[in-house]
Amino acid sequence: MKKLFTAIAAATAATVALTGCASGGAATSPASSPAAPASSAASQNITLWLAGGDTPDALRTYLKDTYKAKTGGTLTIEEQSWGDLVTKLTAALPDANNTPDVVEVGNTQSPTFTNVGAFSDVSDLYSELGGDKLLQSFVEVGKVDGKNYTLPYYFGSRYMFYRKDIYKAAGVEVPKTLDEFNAAVKTIAAKNPKNIKDFSGFFIGGQDWRNGISWIFANGGDLAKFENGSWMSTLSDPNSIKGLTQLQEIQKDASRAPKTAKDQSPWLYINDSDVVKDDAKDPNKVTAKTSLAAATIMAPGWAHWSIGDLAKKDGKEVRNWNPDKFGVFALPGNDGKPAPVFAGGSNIGISAASKNQEGSRELLKIIFSPEYQQMLGKNGLGPANSDYTSSLGDDEFAKALIESASNSKLTPAAPGWAGVEASGKLEEFFAKIADGGDVAALAAEYDAILTPMLNQK
């Protein structure tokens, strides 16, 4: 098993990004890795690794308190960064003396570890934890040979955050179709109504493939397809070419985002607290420091906690959403539906090497309980169980999340997809598109590179 984990380290050291990523079902059987002997859950002290800061402190406290009350044991929660999660898991999961007991893992990362037997089989808990009510696309990425190894923790979806005041000043309405959106952000960038330096009608980084693929999907294209027993990269498909061409035009005419930028922290560019005036006689003429450099961004729903007017609370700077200044909408398609966007979120599983199997199973029961599922929703994270999506509420964020998620897509279910992501080839390809390269020639070049990678197991 350690040799297999070493292979993972070599293939995925570059790892994936912030929002958790979606992939497809695994195709091969996991390596033999019997779980460590389990004892009673009573008084078992366990460790949960959470990825990033998406799980709020209140939910973490609930998990710790509830686990203590239920089992008498102590739950320790350790936060790991998305940037080095795969590297840390590769080192820790096979080591029974150092493994975390329960792990949050990105959807794209889940098949990588389930295929080498890193997680315990929880198939016998599947029905009790929600069964078919669980988000099935996320269930699939945690399955091997029909058995469940990881289950969905939460889902998210990307939608548009925009500046109402700038749209109004530019004379632009909220777009109802993708074509209208493409035209609107170009118009806003050209008008730049507040005369802001390096201003984007729509801020999208040159390497931001996770948002950029929405234009491929919205035009009927895809990243890959399974045909005649193998996977094939489909960037050269005419529909994919159409979407990539639209994206390139936006990057040229509407975005001033760096060619090296990915999808991290785009909200920095839509807030307007950190600006300096160029001319005191002209209050609208400003130069952005780190923010108010974009009228529109695309981000997961939980980004709204980082957007708004700056205020002080308990001695700390916080953002207060201002509905007169900020708004949201799902990226529209041209077919009357939301454009297909990349589904975000994560899965959760029990380390096969954990010595605390029963305690870990009790924690899963708490996580999938109605109480915790509804707490996720109330904090803007899509509950894994569809019975509790109403807990997201009915505000503009919930509506945009549900609308965008209704037509969201996962990345290809290819066995080598995690390797594709880790290789950086997608960032490289999209950066070359943003740099004005020949779309058709680049698509053909990278299809040849990605196709064999997609089929590596």
VEXKOL-826051 format. One record per residue: x, y, z of N, C-alpha, C in turn. Coordinates in steps of 0.001 Angstrom, whole numbers, plus 500000, padded with zeros to 6 digits. Example, Ala and Ser with C-alpha at 12.3 -4.5 7.8 and 13.67 -1.06 7.14 Angstrom:
<sites>
513190494310507800512300495500507800513200496700507800
512850497750507080513670498940507140512900500030507870
</sites>
This chain:
<sites>
500821498790500000500000500000500000500852501257500000
501993501231500750502844502406500790503421502719499424
503718501671498621504217501911497265503166502629496432
501909502234496612500843502882495865500707504332496280
500861504619497570500781506004498027501947506824497503
503108506181497363504249506884496775503940507274495342
503251506407494624502863506726493253501900507908493216
500982507939494201500067509077494279500849510365494484
501822510321495359502603511519495649503276512032494395
503817511124493599504497511541492382503528512121491369
502313511572491338501344511995490323500572513235490714
500408513462492025499478514505492445500049515518493412
501346515634493470501939516575494426501494518001494178
501151518324492919500730519696492610499345520001493121
498521518983493297497179518992493879496211519999493285
495007520074493865493941520871493306493616522038494192
492590522822493798492454524128494407491333524228495400
491079525514495791490242525938496890488910525238497007
488046525200496063486664524956496279486300523532496419
487323522553496369486957521178496255486517520971494847
486774519835494255486524519665492845485783518379492634
485104518268491511484319517085491239484987516251490182
484852514938490298485397514031489314484381512951489055
484768511891488367483835510837488063484128509585488864
483294508559488673483427507343489443484712506611489144
485237505894490126486451505130489952486144503843489213
487148503331488478486901502181487628487622500931488090
488610501051488987489387499896489369489168499543490827
489549498337491197489354497890492568490443498455493463
490111498799494720491130499316495614492107498237496033
493317498662496342494298497713496846493831497169498193
494310495972498522493919495374499792494465496191500945
493568496654501808493999497456502959492991497283504085
493031496152504771492054495909505831492127496974506903
490965497372507378490925498403508410491578497901509679
492127498850510422492733498509511711491654497966512642
492028497128513588491034496570514515490246497680515187
488954497499515254488093498531515831487648498111517221
487494499088518092486947498838519416485671499630519557
485062499597520716483838500337520949484056501820520758
483012502510520289483109503952520082483237504701521399
482838504078522493482866504753523783484276505231524100
484377506528524371485633507160524788486739507105523745
486439506778522503487466506839521474487757508300521147
489011508684521227489434510027520856489849510013519388
489215510828518577489466510784517144489834512164516616
490435512158515431490850513390514768490164513509513418
489626514682513146488990514986511869489821516034511156
490198515744509922490866516744509083489822517425508209
489706518733508357488860519521507470489746520296506508
489308520414505265490085521095504233489611522539504097
490537523471504262490184524881504121489293525363505250
488816526581505089488034527205506148486552527273505898
486036526445504984484626526542504615483675526113505736
484097525178506579483256524769507710483396525797508825
482346526544509143482445527611510151482745527076511549
483234527968512398483602527585513764482413527017514533
481218527579514305480041527098515038479752525635514730
479975525229513486479737523832513113480808522924513695
482020523429513758483103522641514341482837522401515836
482388523455516506482065523324517928480937522328518136
479919522385517275478797521445517374479287520006517243
480158519757516263480665518400516069481417517916517299
482262518766517846483056518372519022482161518121520240
481220519040520475480344518893521637479428517681521509
478886517497520320477958516386520111478678515047520189
479882514989519624480650513745519706480968513412521155
481337514425521934481641514210523355480419513683524100
479273514313523838478050513910524532477609512503524134
477859512147522886477373510872522362478275509702522729
479576509938522778480508508827522969481383508956524207
481488510161524763482410510378525867483833510625525410
484071510477524115485403510695523569485616512137523148
486829512443522764487193513789522330487427513816520831
486809514771520160487025514998518735487966516186518589
489088515962517954490029517038517627489905517351516149
489702518614515830489571519027514431490817519788514022
491437519342512951492620520001512411492326520459510996
492623521732510722492370522286509388493620522151508523
493430521614507326494505521482506355494212522383505157
495243522931504571495030523776503395494804522907502173
493981523388501258493744522653500026495049522481499251
495931523473499360497132523468498533498046522283498748
498124521783499987499017520644500235498281519445500833
496974519409500654496180518333501258496593516959500733
496738516831499410497078515526498844498430515050499358
499396515963499412500717515593499903500643515096501345
499879515799502176499756515396503577499007514078503722
497945513895502944497197512646503010498055511471502558
498848511697501509499696510636500995500657510136502066
501154511069502876502078510688503940501368510098505150
500183510640505485499547510283506750498615509081506680
497866508943505612496821507917505592497330506485505774
498466506093505225498893504705505413499513504413506778
499745505446507576500455505296508853499452505211509998
499244504008510516498220503796511550498485504612512804
499728504984513029500046505744514236499861507249514058
499753507707512824499649509144512570498478509538511687
497718508582511229496621508910510313495515509696511008
494938510676510320493681511226510830492621510143510726
491625510214511589490600509161511576489556509400510488
489131510650510353488119511027509365488677512191508564
488414512191507260489060513146506367488062513754505395
488105515090505269487425515771504170488394515812502997
487904515446501826488763515376500649488008515955499452
488710516631498564488076517186497372487497516085496497
486432516384495799485774515367494977486712514781493933
487552515624493354488488515125492356489522514232492991
489862514506494232490882513719494922490341512373495399
489047512282495610488471511090496220488798509803495465
488621509734494130488934508474493439490394508081493554
491279509067493626492706508771493727492997507911494945
492357508233496065492631507511497307491754506273497478
490522506325497009489670505138497158490235503975496349
490872504254495233491393503192494376492599502481494966
493232503067495978494366502381496610494011501925498021
492738501909498341492305501366499614492560502251500811
492600503568500598492917504481501693491761504676502663
490529504426502205489362504669503047488627503373503362
487963503375504483487197502209504915485882502098504149
485449500881503965484163500607503324483039500962504299
482188501899503899481065502301504755479728501968504089
479754500987503218478537500625502493477396500241503423
477736499608504544476686499184505469476019500367506155
476656501551506117476065502753506709475328503607505685
475449503248504414474968504123503344473503504522503524
472632503576503749471206503888503897470952504741505132
471607504401506239471409505139507481471866506583507357
472886506837506540473432508187506392472730509014505326
471728508431504674470973509211503697470634508460502436
471427507449502107471133506607500955470977507393499671
469928507095498955469703507709497647469345509185497726
469096509690498926468856511127499080470159511927499007
471311511238499118472600511916499034472891512301497587
473644513355497414473969513852496078474710512771495300
474034512196494305474536510974493687475812511165492872
475986512306492251477220512512491494478425512488492420
478242512969493658479324512942494628479479511557495248
478368510835495394478441509454495876479292508623494920
479090508843493612479782508037492613481292508198492671
481773509410492972483230509592493000483862508909494200
483044508468495154483563507768496322483315506278496287
482913505743495126482602504319495012483662503580494199
483875502342494557484685501424493765483999500063493795
483757499505492627483095498195492527481801498143493320
481048499232493304479740499269493941479767499478495438
480949499644496023481056499858497459481357501319497758
480830501811498878480989503216499259482190503393500186
483090504272499769484270504564500583484287506009501078
483826506938500268483610508313500740482203508731500319
481650509664501082480301510168500820480350511690500759
479355512323500122479397513780499986479333514489501336
480163515512501486480136516336502695479256517556502453
479549518331501453478679519452501063478891519745499592
477941520423498984478121520845497601478079522363497522
478697522852496508478654524275496227478524524451494727
478216525630494314478166525909492889478571527350492666
479128527618491531479650528937491214478575529781490550
478514531009490971477630531949490282478272533322490262
477573534281489684478156535591489439477806536564490564
478810537291491020478635538417491937478924539679491142
478062540675491280478274541862490452477997543140491229
478532544241490705478338545555491281477159546234490600
476060546353491349474857546978490796475132548426490375
475913549126491195476151550532490893476932550713489601
477878549823489341478683549936488120477873549502486901
477104548444487046476229548032485938475290549182485557
474709549822486574473775550916486314474482552083485637
475673552421486128476412553537485543476808553262484096
477011551985483775477370551615482405476149551405481523
474945551493482116473720551303481339473491549871480928
473924548927481764473837547502481422472893546794482390
471989545985481854471069545188482655471689543828482975
471136543171483991471569541806484287471238540928483088
472226540228482523472001539454481293471108538241481505
470362537920480487469453536779480539469954535601479711
470964535814478876471546534740478066473064534849478137
473741533796477735475202533825477737475721534867476757
475089534964475593475509535969474620475382537375475206
474308537618475934474125538923476572475194539163477632
475543538107478371476591538265479388477918538626478728
478282537882477688479550538145477006479623539583476518
478508540072475966478475541453475465478486542460476613
477765542153477692477638543095478803478977543382479458
479763542334479743481018542560480456482039543291479579
481944543096478270482816543856477367482427545329477375
481123545587477363480640546970477393481060547669478686
480888546986479804481242547581481099482734547886481155
483548546966480652484998547182480660485374548391479804
484708548516478650485019549624477753484598550968478344
483458550984479006482957552245479573483685552615480865
484056551607481659484790551836482908484263553090483602
483007553077484042482341554311484481482986555016485672
483772554313486464484435554966487596485911555250487325
486316555042486074487685555367485658488720554716486575
488609553403486717489471552637487623490589551977486831
491783552065487361492930551472486709492819549938486695
493206549323485574493192547860485426491828547269485755
490796547904485270489415547523485577488933546412484651
488207545438485220487626544330484458486108544396484504
485471544262483350484028544056483358483709542715483996
484604541744483757484520540423484376485940539960484650
486253539727485914487596539307486302487696537798486202
488494537295485251488735535857485152490196535651484795
490917534958485683492345534751485505492668533921484283
493850534135483742494261533410482547494331531909482754
494709531465483966494808530035484243493562529466484918
492508530247484983491304529842485714490432528923484862
490841527663484764490069526721483965488788526292484651
488752526339485990487561525858486702486350526734486416
486553528018486214485465528877485781485374528913484260
486526528882483596486540528997482132485821527873481415
485804526668482003485157525550481305483648525740481182
483088526688481920481650526949481786481298527324480345
482201528023479656481921528429478276481992527230477341
482849526263477648482857525021476873481539524285477080
481166524086478339479936523357478646478702524047478063
478645525376478184477455526121477754477245526059476250
478304525764475522478185525662474064478090524217473586
477850523307474528477643521901474163478913521093474061
480042521676474455481293520940474427481565520246475741
482707519581475826483106518898477055484622518778477066
485150518357478201486594518209478327487076516868477786
486227515856477880486624514521477434485383513663477244
485554512570476519484461511611476359485036510199476364
484181509246476764484558507829476789484027507178475529
484923506600474743484509506057473446485387504870473095
484738503780472677485454502566472258486442502081473323
485993502139474577486780501569475658487875502436476225
487959503691475792488990504560476357488507506008476360
489245506833477094488904508249477208489678509074476196
488993510113475709489591510977474702489338512436475068
490383513239475079490232514671475305489488515294474122
488554516199474412487684516741473358487737518264473278
488899518835473533489034520283473403488867520733471955
489136519831471009489030520170469583487627520004469023
486716519505469846485331519404469396484846520789468972
484089520901467879483639522231467411482908523034468483
482127522358469316481420523081470377482386523590471447
483411522789471745484426523234472689485192524428472131
485528524357470846486233525464470184485408526743470247
484102526614470048483225527796470105483271528429471487
483182527604472518483217528128473877484563528748474215
485649528097473808486981528628474075487217529945473352
486657530076472162486793531326471404486066532461472111
484868532170472627484137533185473402484917533596474641
485488532609475329486264532900476529487471533767476196
488141533447475125489311534233474716488933535681474423
487782535885473809487323537250473521487037538016474808
486451537339475793486190537978477093487511538353477764
488466537431477735489751537709478369490480538865477686
490257539025476410490890540114475664490189541448475897
488863541425475873488099542672475853487451543053477179
487355542105478124486613542397479352487407542198480631
488487541417480578489216541084481802490641541615481782
491038542204482893492428542637483068493107541780484134
492553540621484376493143539704485348494498539219484830
495447538970485716496748538462485279496613537130484547
497477536893483593497459535629482851497812534458483755
498477534749484871498873533685485800497835533428486883
496768534245486934495776534114488005494927532868487806
494585532212488940493715531037488907492337531457489440
491729530628490280490376530970490733490332531320492209
491484531567492822491488531895494239491138533360494485
490271533587495442489987534916496017489614536007495016
488738535754494071488370536836493145487598537964493804
487042537698495005486277538742495705487146539935496091
488442539763496071489319540899496380489120542046495404
488579541743494224488525542736493159487149543349492962
486196542980493803484857543547493649484478544448494814
485179544327495932484964545238497062485608546593496766
485206547619497509485732548947497189486179549742498410
486691549068499407487124549797500590488576550242500507
489339549610499670490764549896499629491133550687498381
490557551872498240490831552692497065491390554031497498
492142554630496614492675555968496867492224556875495747
491931558112496084491458559064495087492635559681494340
492496559741493028493512560398492218493361561914492290
492107562353492399491832563785492320490694564094493276
490987564864494318489967565153495321488768565879494730
488949566544493586487848567260492968486936566325492175
487405565127491954486617564154491190486497562880492008
485478562762492869485362561608493779485179560278493072
484824560297491775484635559050491054485920558532490421
486960559366490432488205558962489808489106558344490865
489286557027490792490055556323491806491001555325491150
492001554942491881492908553890491452492824552766492471
492571551556491990492418550440492923493753550007493493
493763549687494770494923549037495374494767547522495182
493868546944495940493638545501495826492193545195495483
491339546195495426489931545893495231489267546937494351
487986546734494115487211547528493160487932547632491826
488335546486491329488945546444490008488114545585489069
486899545223489487486037544385488664484580544663488964
483764544624487928482321544774488093481655543427488322
482326542333487920481740540999488001482821539987488323
482506539054489187483383537913489434482532536649489437
483191535516489334482530534216489423483169533461490577
482355533003491526482901532368492727481867531445493343
482308530505494198481353529666494935480470530530495826
479301530026496167478325530806496917478818531331498242
479700530571498923480136531017500233481047532245500158
481410532678498948482235533886498805481505535129499302
480172535066499423479445536282499796479812536767501195
480381535878502029480818536312503348482032537245503256
482702537249502109483892538082501918483609539312501066
482345539543500757481973540645499870481052541602500613
481297542899500462480429543888501086481198545098501557
480519545957502287481147547154502839481958546781504072
483110547391504203483983547096505324483451547744506598
483440546979507685482959547489508974483769546846510095
483649547417511282484326546885512452483338546109513320
483734544914513754482905544124514651483829543411515630
483620543693516910484456543103517955485941543353517691
486232544538517185487610544924516941488218544360515673
487410543622514904487906543031513665487183543626512459
487870543665511325487246544124510093486417542994509493
485176543296509161484278542324508539483618542954507327
483028542123506504482302542597505328480804542467505568
480078543535505353478613543529505445478026543671504051
477286542658503648476674542671502314475748543875502187
475913544622501128475093545801500856474261545524499609
472983545204499770472160544816498616471912545950497630
472181547178498043472050548291497106473257548383496178
474349547786496586475590547891495816475970546584495127
475637545463495771476055544159495255474840543295494912
475025542416493946473965541483493576474563540192493055
473706539201492824474148537899492334473196537411491244
473718536588490373472878535882489395473632534662488896
472879533646488497473488532455487900473910532790486475
475081532314486084475516532533484702474481531917483766
473893532708482886472847532157482011473426531422480812
472691530434480347473036529790479085472232530424477966
472317529852476785471541530362475652470318529502475362
470003528584476289468904527653476057467784527812477081
467768528937477805466750529154478824467085528553480164
468197527847480250468647527245481512469906527962481980
470263527787483249471572528301483685472677527610482889
473749528316482636474894527687481979475452526596482881
475894525480482318476511524441483158477825524960483732
477936524969485043479172525406485690479778524232486443
481036524381486795481768523325487480481244523165488902
480764521971489238480238521700490575481383521638491579
481190522274492715482198522252493764481694521502494974
482561521360495968482198520667497187483242519634497553
482907518775498490483882517785498934483194516534499458
484000515499499648483555514225500207484215514004501564
483747512992502269484314512684503583484391511170503747
485465510701504382485630509266504554486453508950505789
486475507667506152487218507174507308488499506521506826
489613506903507409490890506283507056490859504787507348
491268503988506363491297502541506564492320502148507618
493315502995507851494355502684508824493993503137510240
492861503840510370492473504345511694492236503200512679
492722503384513913492473502420514978491143502686515678
490466503764515239489218504189515892488052504136514909
487814502962514361486785502809513339485387503104513885
485073502601515071483722502783515594483458504244515949
484437504894516566484267506314516856484111507135515589
484855506773514562484776507481513286483402507296512652
482860506112512771481525505858512228480474506665512987
480667506820514289479736507648515063479801509108514610
480995509584514266481118510953513778480381511114512454
480482510132511565479740510216510307478241510306510570
477755509573511553476323509631511870475922511030512332
476810511709513044476527513091513470476540514023512266
477530513863511403477656514730510224476454514595509307
475914513380509176474784513163508272473439513240508984
473447513686510232472193513850510971471405515036510424
470085515045510598469287516191510148469774517505510736
470186517490511995470613518732512648471834519327511952
472844518503511700474077519038511103473878519368509630
473111518559508931472843518853507525472163520215507372
471239520517508274470570521813508213471498522952508638
472434522675509527473416523685509891474300524036508703
474661523040507914475429523302506701474670524271505801
473398523961505562472589524797504694472457526221505196
472257526370506500472095527706507071473372528531506962
474488527850506734475757528545506577476208528615505120
475264528370504197475543528559502783476239527414502096
476382526271502775476988525086502184475884524106501824
475864523650500585474795522770500139474801521450500892
473714521104501594473676519843502349473805518640501430
474492517608501908474656516393501116473323515705500864
472396515831501814471100515158501740470055516115501171
469420515704500090468471516579499383467251516929500224
466989516173501282465853516488502152466042517821502875
467292518299502934467572519479503756468066520683502953
467892520651501636468330521802500838467513523052501155
466306522883501701465504524050502067466176524867503166
467114524239503893467812524966504956468724526046504402
468986526010503107469765527076502481469014528407502530
467703528326502727466893529532502812466336529934501463
465816531157501399465244531638500144465772533028499793
466951533374500332467527534674499987468189534588498614
468773535684498168469323535721496820470482534744496652
471227534480497724472352533562497627471858532131497453
470861531761498237470298530412498126469692530192496745
468967531190496258468338531052494941469379530904493849
470445531706493916471493531625492900472236530300492986
472490529826494233473178528554494417472361527409493848
471096527355494214470242526256493749470069526308492239
469898527528491700469727527665490255470985527232489511
472146527685489964473386527330489261473703525849489425
473419525292490603473698523874490840472777522964490032
471617523485489646470634522658488940471142522160487595
472125522842487025472645522433485721474167522308485751
474732522150486965476184522087487081476704520740486569
478003520700486274478621519500485730479853519122486532
480190517848486459481403517340487071482485517202486005
483719517080486458484801516798485522484708515346485066
485431514949484015485269513606483446485574512493484446
484877511384484268485038510226485156486208509354484729
487235509951484185488396509215483687489302508796484835
489922507628484758490785507171485848491990508070486085
492430508772485045493599509621485190493296511080485427
492034511395485785491688512810485883492474513546486966
492681512922488115493438513590489173494846513917488699
495421513025487907496744513283487353496742514437486377
495659514552485602495526515679484676495531516985485453
494722517051486502494670518275487306496023518587487930
496642517554488494497895517778489208499021518194488279
498922517838487020499999518126486069500141519604485735
499069520376485951499095521791485580498868522036484105
498581520993483342498406521163481898497167521992481560
496112521885482383494925522691482109495219524169482331
495922524493483406496313525887483636497168526396482483
498078525554482033498972525917480929498183526188479649
497242525307479357496422525449478148495577526717478198
494875526935479320493991528096479401494787529403479407
495993529387479981496830530589479949497223530941478520
497495529920477708497853530172476309496651530691475522
495461530210475865494238530743475243494096532220475609
494253532531476893494124533912477358495168534820476739
496309534250476394497394535033475816497201535287474324
496057534822473793495737535106472396496190534064471405
496551532870471884497015531816470990495928531299470062
496324530582469031495391529993468072494585528900468776
493294529113468913492459528214469718492445526804469151
492217526667467866492121525332467265493450524587467363
494562525283467096495869524636467146496212524216468567
495925525085469537496193524746470933495330523583471392
494069523566470983493167522480471375493675521147470854
494110521115469614494637519874469041495913519445469763
496782520408470061498041520105470761497774519493472131
496838520075472871496593519595474230495693518368474262
494880518141473245494165516867473155495163515718473085
496221515909472303497246514869472164497991514633473475
498151515681474266498834515551475557497931514903476599
496664515332476639495767514919477719495175513524477528
494959513092476295494292511807476065495016510648476745
496320510480476574496962509359477298496944509527478803
496980510771479272496930511009480715495582510598481296
494506510822480551493160510490481015493000508985481268
493773508178480580493621506726480650494614506059481587
495440506847482255496403506282483201495690505920484503
495933504741485003495306504283486246496339504247487362
</sites>
